[in-house]
């Protein structure tokens, strides 16, 4: 039996998993500072997603709205999605040239587990913004894009 991180040992098929994530994203998450949804409702493979993070309080990110793209290839959730900021941001785990979140510098992607979700990625990126090495970094002008 395949290991999935699920105590029952049941591996949820990719499309069912993505439908669950879509439903959760449409309902809204927590305090509303993180959200996500599909880019194209006609994409039957559910590959391309848009995420939004509202910057955390008491940081240089406070009040800023960051747009991200998440791409779930055919091997998601066994492998992490590609995550790229569309809004320009200065963070230690984000490539300053193209906005890609560097898997080697963002532990959730580096140590990916099947049970992780796009919501968890966005929530962890928001937490990463508040860490001491990111919270005061000089940011590009608000509204600039990669």
Order of alpha helices (4+ residues) and beta strands (2+ residues): alpha-beta-beta-beta-beta-alpha-alpha
